[in-house]
Amino acid sequence: MHVIVDLCVVPLGVGVSVSRYVAACQDVLKDAGLKTDLHAYGTNIEGEYDTVFAAIRRCHEQLHDMGAPRITTTIKLGSRVDRIQHMEDKIRSVEEKKKG
């Protein structure tokens, strides 16, 4: 099943800056071959359900290996069975409606 996920992974107990942890998670998602779009408070991910969630698990494992004692993660997930929809399709649909 094809999904689009909005992921926000926050390591706790690592200090104020978490950018090196975000970068490590981005590497995990890239290595998984997933399509991603980093934004200010998370990452949009597109791919097959099992691949996406396996990569999210690897993000947690990587951040724990880097010394994060706790991680809190927020996931928003969307799926469709009538057709495959890509991130760009959703954005384009809204932008077209803004013009008219």
N, CA, C and O atoms as CSV, one atom per row, in Angstrom:
chain,resi,resn,atom,element,x,y,z
A,1,MET,N,N,0.837,-1.171,0.000
A,1,MET,CA,C,0.000,0.000,0.000
A,1,MET,C,C,0.890,1.245,0.000
A,1,MET,O,O,1.796,1.378,0.823
A,2,HIS,N,N,0.617,2.143,-0.931
A,2,HIS,CA,C,1.353,3.399,-1.055
A,2,HIS,C,C,0.842,4.380,-0.002
A,2,HIS,O,O,-0.366,4.531,0.177
A,3,VAL,N,N,1.773,5.052,0.698
A,3,VAL,CA,C,1.392,6.007,1.738
A,3,VAL,C,C,2.204,7.290,1.615
A,3,VAL,O,O,3.302,7.315,1.060
A,4,ILE,N,N,1.622,8.343,2.151
A,4,ILE,CA,C,2.332,9.601,2.366
A,4,ILE,C,C,2.281,9.853,3.867
A,4,ILE,O,O,1.213,9.831,4.477
A,5,VAL,N,N,3.442,10.092,4.449
A,5,VAL,CA,C,3.572,10.250,5.897
A,5,VAL,C,C,4.214,11.590,6.199
A,5,VAL,O,O,5.133,12.026,5.505
A,6,ASP,N,N,3.720,12.236,7.240
A,6,ASP,CA,C,4.388,13.402,7.801
A,6,ASP,C,C,5.006,12.935,9.107
A,6,ASP,O,O,4.291,12.544,10.029
A,7,LEU,N,N,6.316,12.974,9.192
A,7,LEU,CA,C,7.061,12.417,10.321
A,7,LEU,C,C,7.799,13.515,11.067
A,7,LEU,O,O,8.459,14.359,10.461
A,8,CYS,N,N,7.682,13.494,12.387
A,8,CYS,CA,C,8.462,14.398,13.238
A,8,CYS,C,C,9.067,13.559,14.366
A,8,CYS,O,O,8.359,13.095,15.260
A,9,VAL,N,N,10.364,13.378,14.310
A,9,VAL,CA,C,11.103,12.590,15.305
A,9,VAL,C,C,11.886,13.558,16.180
A,9,VAL,O,O,12.693,14.343,15.682
A,10,VAL,N,N,11.645,13.498,17.500
A,10,VAL,CA,C,12.293,14.425,18.422
A,10,VAL,C,C,13.041,13.632,19.494
A,10,VAL,O,O,12.418,13.011,20.356
A,11,PRO,N,N,14.373,13.653,19.442
A,11,PRO,CA,C,15.137,13.007,20.502
A,11,PRO,C,C,15.092,13.865,21.760
A,11,PRO,O,O,15.208,15.089,21.690
A,12,LEU,N,N,14.925,13.224,22.900
A,12,LEU,CA,C,14.870,13.934,24.186
A,12,LEU,C,C,16.117,13.620,25.001
A,12,LEU,O,O,16.678,12.528,24.909
A,13,GLY,N,N,16.536,14.581,25.789
A,13,GLY,CA,C,17.698,14.377,26.648
A,13,GLY,C,C,19.023,14.539,25.933
A,13,GLY,O,O,20.044,14.013,26.375
A,14,VAL,N,N,19.006,15.290,24.794
A,14,VAL,CA,C,20.233,15.448,24.008
A,14,VAL,C,C,20.662,16.907,23.892
A,14,VAL,O,O,21.597,17.220,23.155
A,15,GLY,N,N,19.990,17.800,24.612
A,15,GLY,CA,C,20.315,19.217,24.520
A,15,GLY,C,C,19.312,19.953,23.656
A,15,GLY,O,O,18.309,19.390,23.218
A,16,VAL,N,N,19.601,21.222,23.417
A,16,VAL,CA,C,18.664,22.094,22.707
A,16,VAL,C,C,18.646,21.824,21.213
A,16,VAL,O,O,17.570,21.747,20.620
A,17,SER,N,N,19.795,21.681,20.594
A,17,SER,CA,C,19.864,21.473,19.151
A,17,SER,C,C,19.707,19.992,18.820
A,17,SER,O,O,20.363,19.137,19.415
A,18,VAL,N,N,18.833,19.703,17.869
A,18,VAL,CA,C,18.635,18.309,17.454
A,18,VAL,C,C,18.967,18.098,15.974
A,18,VAL,O,O,18.674,17.039,15.419
A,19,SER,N,N,19.571,19.089,15.340
A,19,SER,CA,C,19.790,19.021,13.893
A,19,SER,C,C,20.662,17.842,13.474
A,19,SER,O,O,20.437,17.277,12.403
A,20,ARG,N,N,21.646,17.452,14.276
A,20,ARG,CA,C,22.483,16.312,13.874
A,20,ARG,C,C,21.681,15.016,13.899
A,20,ARG,O,O,21.970,14.095,13.135
A,21,TYR,N,N,20.688,14.937,14.760
A,21,TYR,CA,C,19.817,13.767,14.816
A,21,TYR,C,C,18.854,13.757,13.624
A,21,TYR,O,O,18.588,12.709,13.035
A,22,VAL,N,N,18.346,14.922,13.286
A,22,VAL,CA,C,17.487,15.040,12.111
A,22,VAL,C,C,18.270,14.641,10.861
A,22,VAL,O,O,17.757,13.916,10.009
A,23,ALA,N,N,19.500,15.109,10.753
A,23,ALA,CA,C,20.345,14.764,9.604
A,23,ALA,C,C,20.578,13.255,9.534
A,23,ALA,O,O,20.562,12.674,8.448
A,24,ALA,N,N,20.791,12.631,10.667
A,24,ALA,CA,C,21.010,11.176,10.688
A,24,ALA,C,C,19.755,10.444,10.234
A,24,ALA,O,O,19.844,9.457,9.504
A,25,CYS,N,N,18.599,10.912,10.655
A,25,CYS,CA,C,17.344,10.294,10.241
A,25,CYS,C,C,17.118,10.503,8.738
A,25,CYS,O,O,16.626,9.605,8.055
A,26,GLN,N,N,17.473,11.671,8.231
A,26,GLN,CA,C,17.368,11.920,6.795
A,26,GLN,C,C,18.230,10.930,6.010
A,26,GLN,O,O,17.815,10.444,4.958
A,27,ASP,N,N,19.415,10.633,6.514
A,27,ASP,CA,C,20.293,9.653,5.867
A,27,ASP,C,C,19.645,8.271,5.839
A,27,ASP,O,O,19.729,7.562,4.836
A,28,VAL,N,N,19.002,7.891,6.934
A,28,VAL,CA,C,18.318,6.597,6.997
A,28,VAL,C,C,17.216,6.533,5.946
A,28,VAL,O,O,17.082,5.533,5.241
A,29,LEU,N,N,16.427,7.602,5.843
A,29,LEU,CA,C,15.326,7.625,4.873
A,29,LEU,C,C,15.852,7.575,3.444
A,29,LEU,O,O,15.277,6.908,2.583
A,30,LYS,N,N,16.951,8.284,3.199
A,30,LYS,CA,C,17.561,8.268,1.863
A,30,LYS,C,C,18.081,6.872,1.534
A,30,LYS,O,O,17.864,6.362,0.434
A,31,ASP,N,N,18.771,6.258,2.498
A,31,ASP,CA,C,19.304,4.910,2.287
A,31,ASP,C,C,18.188,3.903,2.009
A,31,ASP,O,O,18.418,2.901,1.332
A,32,ALA,N,N,16.990,4.156,2.522
A,32,ALA,CA,C,15.846,3.264,2.295
A,32,ALA,C,C,15.239,3.483,0.913
A,32,ALA,O,O,14.341,2.749,0.502
A,33,GLY,N,N,15.734,4.501,0.194
A,33,GLY,CA,C,15.235,4.776,-1.147
A,33,GLY,C,C,13.895,5.481,-1.173
A,33,GLY,O,O,13.178,5.434,-2.173
A,34,LEU,N,N,13.555,6.136,-0.071
A,34,LEU,CA,C,12.262,6.802,0.018
A,34,LEU,C,C,12.323,8.221,-0.515
A,34,LEU,O,O,13.354,8.889,-0.432
A,35,LYS,N,N,11.213,8.668,-1.058
A,35,LYS,CA,C,11.074,10.044,-1.505
A,35,LYS,C,C,10.733,10.879,-0.272
A,35,LYS,O,O,9.786,10.569,0.451
A,36,THR,N,N,11.507,11.938,-0.037
A,36,THR,CA,C,11.288,12.758,1.154
A,36,THR,C,C,11.282,14.240,0.807
A,36,THR,O,O,11.801,14.666,-0.224
A,37,ASP,N,N,10.679,15.001,1.698
A,37,ASP,CA,C,10.678,16.452,1.603
A,37,ASP,C,C,10.799,17.002,3.017
A,37,ASP,O,O,9.827,17.021,3.772
A,38,LEU,N,N,11.992,17.444,3.364
A,38,LEU,CA,C,12.252,18.008,4.682
A,38,LEU,C,C,11.586,19.372,4.788
A,38,LEU,O,O,11.682,20.185,3.869
A,39,HIS,N,N,10.913,19.626,5.906
A,39,HIS,CA,C,10.351,20.947,6.157
A,39,HIS,C,C,10.727,21.375,7.567
A,39,HIS,O,O,11.395,20.625,8.279
A,40,ALA,N,N,10.319,22.544,7.975
A,40,ALA,CA,C,10.814,23.136,9.220
A,40,ALA,C,C,10.523,22.305,10.471
A,40,ALA,O,O,11.294,22.347,11.429
A,41,TYR,N,N,9.426,21.556,10.475
A,41,TYR,CA,C,9.069,20.795,11.676
A,41,TYR,C,C,8.830,19.320,11.393
A,41,TYR,O,O,8.016,18.674,12.052
A,42,GLY,N,N,9.548,18.792,10.406
A,42,GLY,CA,C,9.409,17.378,10.114
A,42,GLY,C,C,9.812,17.042,8.696
A,42,GLY,O,O,10.493,17.811,8.018
A,43,THR,N,N,9.371,15.866,8.264
A,43,THR,CA,C,9.693,15.369,6.934
A,43,THR,C,C,8.475,14.673,6.352
A,43,THR,O,O,7.853,13.842,7.014
A,44,ASN,N,N,8.137,15.009,5.125
A,44,ASN,CA,C,7.133,14.253,4.384
A,44,ASN,C,C,7.848,13.096,3.708
A,44,ASN,O,O,8.938,13.259,3.161
A,45,ILE,N,N,7.225,11.928,3.753
A,45,ILE,CA,C,7.810,10.718,3.190
A,45,ILE,C,C,6.765,10.046,2.313
A,45,ILE,O,O,5.584,10.005,2.658
A,46,GLU,N,N,7.206,9.524,1.183
A,46,GLU,CA,C,6.303,8.810,0.289
A,46,GLU,C,C,6.913,7.463,-0.055
A,46,GLU,O,O,8.099,7.370,-0.371
A,47,GLY,N,N,6.089,6.415,0.009
A,47,GLY,CA,C,6.570,5.095,-0.358
A,47,GLY,C,C,5.607,4.010,0.056
A,47,GLY,O,O,4.473,4.280,0.450
A,48,GLU,N,N,6.070,2.784,-0.037
A,48,GLU,CA,C,5.252,1.650,0.374
A,48,GLU,C,C,5.235,1.557,1.898
A,48,GLU,O,O,6.250,1.782,2.558
A,49,TYR,N,N,4.079,1.224,2.440
A,49,TYR,CA,C,3.850,1.210,3.894
A,49,TYR,C,C,4.962,0.498,4.662
A,49,TYR,O,O,5.548,1.076,5.578
A,50,ASP,N,N,5.255,-0.739,4.300
A,50,ASP,CA,C,6.253,-1.520,5.047
A,50,ASP,C,C,7.639,-0.892,4.972
A,50,ASP,O,O,8.375,-0.901,5.958
A,51,THR,N,N,7.999,-0.350,3.816
A,51,THR,CA,C,9.308,0.294,3.649
A,51,THR,C,C,9.399,1.553,4.496
A,51,THR,O,O,10.420,1.801,5.138
A,52,VAL,N,N,8.332,2.348,4.500
A,52,VAL,CA,C,8.310,3.591,5.290
A,52,VAL,C,C,8.448,3.280,6.776
A,52,VAL,O,O,9.256,3.898,7.469
A,53,PHE,N,N,7.666,2.330,7.265
A,53,PHE,CA,C,7.702,2.056,8.703
A,53,PHE,C,C,8.969,1.331,9.137
A,53,PHE,O,O,9.405,1.481,10.278
A,54,ALA,N,N,9.562,0.550,8.248
A,54,ALA,CA,C,10.866,-0.052,8.558
A,54,ALA,C,C,11.920,1.043,8.682
A,54,ALA,O,O,12.795,0.967,9.545
A,55,ALA,N,N,11.843,2.058,7.828
A,55,ALA,CA,C,12.800,3.168,7.890
A,55,ALA,C,C,12.587,4.002,9.156
A,55,ALA,O,O,13.558,4.449,9.766
A,56,ILE,N,N,11.352,4.213,9.554
A,56,ILE,CA,C,11.083,4.949,10.792
A,56,ILE,C,C,11.666,4.195,11.977
A,56,ILE,O,O,12.237,4.804,12.882
A,57,ARG,N,N,11.528,2.883,11.980
A,57,ARG,CA,C,12.141,2.083,13.042
A,57,ARG,C,C,13.655,2.264,13.040
A,57,ARG,O,O,14.270,2.424,14.094
A,58,ARG,N,N,14.257,2.238,11.836
A,58,ARG,CA,C,15.709,2.423,11.744
A,58,ARG,C,C,16.124,3.815,12.229
A,58,ARG,O,O,17.191,3.974,12.821
A,59,CYS,N,N,15.284,4.819,11.980
A,59,CYS,CA,C,15.572,6.168,12.513
A,59,CYS,C,C,15.664,6.113,14.030
A,59,CYS,O,O,16.597,6.659,14.619
A,60,HIS,N,N,14.705,5.458,14.657
A,60,HIS,CA,C,14.727,5.337,16.122
A,60,HIS,C,C,15.985,4.606,16.581
A,60,HIS,O,O,16.657,5.046,17.514
A,61,GLU,N,N,16.301,3.503,15.932
A,61,GLU,CA,C,17.483,2.740,16.319
A,61,GLU,C,C,18.748,3.583,16.167
A,61,GLU,O,O,19.621,3.567,17.034
A,62,GLN,N,N,18.841,4.324,15.053
A,62,GLN,CA,C,20.021,5.160,14.808
A,62,GLN,C,C,20.161,6.238,15.874
A,62,GLN,O,O,21.257,6.459,16.389
A,63,LEU,N,N,19.074,6.906,16.207
A,63,LEU,CA,C,19.133,7.980,17.202
A,63,LEU,C,C,19.458,7.447,18.587
A,63,LEU,O,O,20.188,8.092,19.339
A,64,HIS,N,N,18.931,6.284,18.934
A,64,HIS,CA,C,19.307,5.667,20.209
A,64,HIS,C,C,20.798,5.313,20.197
A,64,HIS,O,O,21.495,5.515,21.191
A,65,ASP,N,N,21.283,4.785,19.071
A,65,ASP,CA,C,22.712,4.466,18.954
A,65,ASP,C,C,23.581,5.716,19.087
A,65,ASP,O,O,24.732,5.634,19.517
A,66,MET,N,N,23.034,6.865,18.719
A,66,MET,CA,C,23.767,8.131,18.825
A,66,MET,C,C,23.707,8.710,20.238
A,66,MET,O,O,24.309,9.750,20.505
A,67,GLY,N,N,22.992,8.053,21.136
A,67,GLY,CA,C,22.966,8.490,22.528
A,67,GLY,C,C,21.663,9.098,23.012
A,67,GLY,O,O,21.572,9.496,24.173
A,68,ALA,N,N,20.650,9.183,22.158
A,68,ALA,CA,C,19.369,9.725,22.604
A,68,ALA,C,C,18.686,8.706,23.519
A,68,ALA,O,O,18.360,7.602,23.083
A,69,PRO,N,N,18.469,9.075,24.794
A,69,PRO,CA,C,17.851,8.121,25.707
A,69,PRO,C,C,16.353,7.954,25.481
A,69,PRO,O,O,15.785,6.910,25.802
A,70,ARG,N,N,15.714,8.986,24.926
A,70,ARG,CA,C,14.269,8.944,24.658
A,70,ARG,C,C,14.001,9.602,23.313
A,70,ARG,O,O,14.731,10.496,22.884
A,71,ILE,N,N,12.938,9.143,22.657
A,71,ILE,CA,C,12.515,9.740,21.395
A,71,ILE,C,C,10.992,9.813,21.406
A,71,ILE,O,O,10.312,8.853,21.770
A,72,THR,N,N,10.477,10.952,21.006
A,72,THR,CA,C,9.035,11.057,20.796
A,72,THR,C,C,8.802,11.323,19.309
A,72,THR,O,O,9.474,12.158,18.704
A,73,THR,N,N,7.855,10.612,18.739
A,73,THR,CA,C,7.607,10.699,17.309
A,73,THR,C,C,6.133,10.942,17.043
A,73,THR,O,O,5.259,10.308,17.634
A,74,THR,N,N,5.884,11.872,16.142
A,74,THR,CA,C,4.530,12.130,15.671
A,74,THR,C,C,4.450,11.709,14.216
A,74,THR,O,O,5.291,12.089,13.401
A,75,ILE,N,N,3.431,10.921,13.895
A,75,ILE,CA,C,3.237,10.435,12.536
A,75,ILE,C,C,1.816,10.751,12.091
A,75,ILE,O,O,0.843,10.417,12.767
A,76,LYS,N,N,1.723,11.403,10.939
A,76,LYS,CA,C,0.436,11.544,10.260
A,76,LYS,C,C,0.552,10.733,8.977
A,76,LYS,O,O,1.549,10.833,8.261
A,77,LEU,N,N,-0.460,9.935,8.690
A,77,LEU,CA,C,-0.389,9.000,7.576
A,77,LEU,C,C,-1.622,9.133,6.706
A,77,LEU,O,O,-2.743,9.240,7.202
A,78,GLY,N,N,-1.398,9.124,5.397
A,78,GLY,CA,C,-2.507,9.102,4.460
A,78,GLY,C,C,-2.294,8.005,3.433
A,78,GLY,O,O,-1.179,7.773,2.967
A,79,SER,N,N,-3.390,7.334,3.088
A,79,SER,CA,C,-3.331,6.319,2.040
A,79,SER,C,C,-4.605,6.404,1.215
A,79,SER,O,O,-5.637,6.889,1.678
A,80,ARG,N,N,-4.508,5.922,-0.014
A,80,ARG,CA,C,-5.663,5.862,-0.911
A,80,ARG,C,C,-5.654,4.507,-1.585
A,80,ARG,O,O,-4.592,3.939,-1.841
A,81,VAL,N,N,-6.830,3.990,-1.870
A,81,VAL,CA,C,-6.907,2.737,-2.607
A,81,VAL,C,C,-7.505,2.933,-3.996
A,81,VAL,O,O,-7.483,2.016,-4.816
A,82,ASP,N,N,-8.041,4.128,-4.265
A,82,ASP,CA,C,-8.633,4.377,-5.575
A,82,ASP,C,C,-7.581,4.753,-6.615
A,82,ASP,O,O,-7.787,4.538,-7.810
A,83,ARG,N,N,-6.457,5.311,-6.171
A,83,ARG,CA,C,-5.360,5.655,-7.078
A,83,ARG,C,C,-4.129,5.978,-6.250
A,83,ARG,O,O,-4.223,6.241,-5.051
A,84,ILE,N,N,-2.977,5.956,-6.902
A,84,ILE,CA,C,-1.741,6.372,-6.227
A,84,ILE,C,C,-1.632,7.880,-6.360
A,84,ILE,O,O,-1.726,8.433,-7.456
A,85,GLN,N,N,-1.433,8.528,-5.233
A,85,GLN,CA,C,-1.278,9.975,-5.221
A,85,GLN,C,C,0.098,10.296,-4.657
A,85,GLN,O,O,0.514,9.738,-3.642
A,86,HIS,N,N,0.796,11.205,-5.330
A,86,HIS,CA,C,2.126,11.608,-4.897
A,86,HIS,C,C,2.055,12.953,-4.172
A,86,HIS,O,O,1.069,13.681,-4.288
A,87,MET,N,N,3.101,13.271,-3.429
A,87,MET,CA,C,3.140,14.533,-2.682
A,87,MET,C,C,2.906,15.718,-3.605
A,87,MET,O,O,2.163,16.640,-3.267
A,88,GLU,N,N,3.543,15.691,-4.772
A,88,GLU,CA,C,3.409,16.805,-5.713
A,88,GLU,C,C,1.974,16.962,-6.203
A,88,GLU,O,O,1.515,18.077,-6.451
A,89,ASP,N,N,1.271,15.843,-6.341
A,89,ASP,CA,C,-0.125,15.898,-6.783
A,89,ASP,C,C,-0.982,16.671,-5.788
A,89,ASP,O,O,-1.824,17.480,-6.178
A,90,LYS,N,N,-0.766,16.418,-4.522
A,90,LYS,CA,C,-1.548,17.090,-3.477
A,90,LYS,C,C,-1.261,18.595,-3.478
A,90,LYS,O,O,-2.178,19.408,-3.359
A,91,ILE,N,N,-0.004,18.950,-3.612
A,91,ILE,CA,C,0.378,20.367,-3.620
A,91,ILE,C,C,-0.156,21.052,-4.865
A,91,ILE,O,O,-0.709,22.149,-4.790
A,92,ARG,N,N,0.011,20.404,-6.011
A,92,ARG,CA,C,-0.466,20.975,-7.273
A,92,ARG,C,C,-1.976,21.214,-7.236
A,92,ARG,O,O,-2.450,22.233,-7.738
A,93,SER,N,N,-2.724,20.301,-6.657
A,93,SER,CA,C,-4.179,20.434,-6.571
A,93,SER,C,C,-4.568,21.689,-5.791
A,93,SER,O,O,-5.466,22.424,-6.201
A,94,VAL,N,N,-3.899,21.929,-4.679
A,94,VAL,CA,C,-4.188,23.127,-3.877
A,94,VAL,C,C,-3.778,24.383,-4.623
A,94,VAL,O,O,-4.527,25.360,-4.643
A,95,GLU,N,N,-2.591,24.375,-5.243
A,95,GLU,CA,C,-2.123,25.552,-5.965
A,95,GLU,C,C,-3.042,25.913,-7.127
A,95,GLU,O,O,-3.272,27.093,-7.392
A,96,GLU,N,N,-3.567,24.906,-7.821
A,96,GLU,CA,C,-4.503,25.171,-8.916
A,96,GLU,C,C,-5.786,25.813,-8.408
A,96,GLU,O,O,-6.347,26.686,-9.069
A,97,LYS,N,N,-6.241,25.399,-7.267
A,97,LYS,CA,C,-7.461,25.973,-6.688
A,97,LYS,C,C,-7.239,27.395,-6.196
A,97,LYS,O,O,-8.167,28.205,-6.201
A,98,LYS,N,N,-6.024,27.706,-5.772
A,98,LYS,CA,C,-5.704,29.075,-5.328
A,98,LYS,C,C,-5.753,30.046,-6.490
A,98,LYS,O,O,-6.094,31.213,-6.296
A,99,LYS,N,N,-5.423,29.599,-7.692
A,99,LYS,CA,C,-5.403,30.466,-8.870
A,99,LYS,C,C,-6.802,30.866,-9.302
A,99,LYS,O,O,-7.004,31.974,-9.799
A,100,GLY,N,N,-7.760,29.988,-9.120
A,100,GLY,CA,C,-9.111,30.211,-9.631
A,100,GLY,C,C,-9.972,30.827,-8.641
A,100,GLY,O,O,-11.145,31.081,-8.916
